[in-house]
């Protein structure tokens, strides 16, 4: 069995999130549309305007995953959850 502690004896440090957005949505077309719009708005508020590749890509991913939740998870009482976290990369903190 391998040890969970790396050879250097230090546990890896994960940066604390700078910003976070999380919300539950109903597995309906309206819930999917709202999730897509809120992710796009959050990214815009966090410094990635609507027309930037980062914002457009994350909005597209959210739209696809939300559509899947609606298509395959449309069961009464079963919603889907979106969590968006903006974390500082180690190189950005130097």
SULGI-V839391 format. One record per pair of residues at least 24 apart in sequence whose C-alpha atoms are under 10 Angstrom apart, sorted by sequence separation. I is the first residue (numbers start at 1). J is the second residue. D is the distance in whole Angstrom. If there is no record, write none. Layout:
BEGIN
i:I j:J d:D
i:I j:J d:D
END
This chain:
BEGIN
i:35 j:59 d:9
i:36 j:60 d:8
i:38 j:62 d:10
i:39 j:63 d:10
i:36 j:61 d:9
i:37 j:62 d:9
i:36 j:62 d:6
i:37 j:63 d:9
i:58 j:84 d:10
i:19 j:46 d:8
i:35 j:62 d:7
i:36 j:63 d:5
i:18 j:46 d:10
i:35 j:63 d:8
i:36 j:64 d:9
i:33 j:62 d:9
i:34 j:63 d:10
i:36 j:65 d:10
i:32 j:62 d:8
i:33 j:63 d:7
i:35 j:65 d:10
i:36 j:66 d:8
i:32 j:63 d:7
i:35 j:66 d:7
i:36 j:67 d:10
i:32 j:64 d:9
i:34 j:66 d:10
i:32 j:65 d:9
i:33 j:66 d:8
i:32 j:66 d:5
i:33 j:67 d:9
i:31 j:66 d:8
i:32 j:67 d:6
i:31 j:67 d:9
i:32 j:68 d:9
i:29 j:66 d:8
i:32 j:69 d:8
i:28 j:66 d:9
i:29 j:67 d:7
i:31 j:69 d:10
i:32 j:70 d:7
i:27 j:66 d:8
i:28 j:67 d:9
i:31 j:70 d:8
i:26 j:66 d:10
i:27 j:67 d:9
i:29 j:69 d:10
i:30 j:70 d:9
i:46 j:86 d:8
i:25 j:66 d:9
i:27 j:68 d:9
i:28 j:69 d:8
i:29 j:70 d:7
i:43 j:84 d:9
i:27 j:69 d:6
i:28 j:70 d:5
i:29 j:71 d:9
i:42 j:84 d:9
i:43 j:85 d:10
i:26 j:69 d:9
i:27 j:70 d:5
i:28 j:71 d:8
i:39 j:82 d:9
i:43 j:86 d:9
i:25 j:69 d:10
i:26 j:70 d:8
i:27 j:71 d:8
i:38 j:82 d:10
i:39 j:83 d:9
i:27 j:72 d:9
i:28 j:73 d:9
i:29 j:74 d:10
i:35 j:80 d:10
i:39 j:84 d:7
i:27 j:73 d:6
i:28 j:74 d:7
i:35 j:81 d:9
i:36 j:82 d:10
i:26 j:73 d:10
i:27 j:74 d:5
i:28 j:75 d:10
i:35 j:82 d:7
i:26 j:74 d:9
i:27 j:75 d:8
i:31 j:79 d:9
i:32 j:80 d:9
i:26 j:75 d:10
i:27 j:76 d:9
i:31 j:80 d:9
i:26 j:76 d:9
i:27 j:77 d:9
i:26 j:77 d:8
i:27 j:78 d:7
i:28 j:79 d:9
i:26 j:78 d:7
i:27 j:79 d:5
i:28 j:80 d:10
i:25 j:78 d:9
i:26 j:79 d:5
i:27 j:80 d:6
i:25 j:79 d:6
i:26 j:80 d:6
i:27 j:81 d:10
i:24 j:79 d:7
i:25 j:80 d:5
i:26 j:81 d:9
i:24 j:80 d:6
i:25 j:81 d:6
i:23 j:80 d:9
i:24 j:81 d:4
i:25 j:82 d:8
i:23 j:81 d:6
i:24 j:82 d:6
i:22 j:81 d:7
i:23 j:82 d:6
i:24 j:83 d:9
i:22 j:82 d:6
i:23 j:83 d:7
i:21 j:82 d:8
i:22 j:83 d:4
i:23 j:84 d:9
i:21 j:83 d:6
i:22 j:84 d:6
i:20 j:83 d:7
i:21 j:84 d:5
i:22 j:85 d:8
i:20 j:84 d:6
i:21 j:85 d:6
i:19 j:84 d:8
i:20 j:85 d:4
i:21 j:86 d:9
i:19 j:85 d:6
i:20 j:86 d:6
i:17 j:84 d:10
i:18 j:85 d:8
i:19 j:86 d:5
i:20 j:87 d:9
i:17 j:85 d:6
i:18 j:86 d:6
i:19 j:87 d:7
i:16 j:85 d:10
i:17 j:86 d:6
i:18 j:87 d:5
i:19 j:88 d:9
i:16 j:86 d:9
i:17 j:87 d:4
i:18 j:88 d:7
i:16 j:87 d:7
i:17 j:88 d:7
i:15 j:87 d:6
i:16 j:88 d:8
i:17 j:89 d:10
i:14 j:87 d:9
i:15 j:88 d:6
i:16 j:89 d:10
i:14 j:88 d:10
i:15 j:89 d:7
i:14 j:89 d:9
i:15 j:90 d:8
i:14 j:90 d:9
i:13 j:90 d:10
i:15 j:93 d:10
END
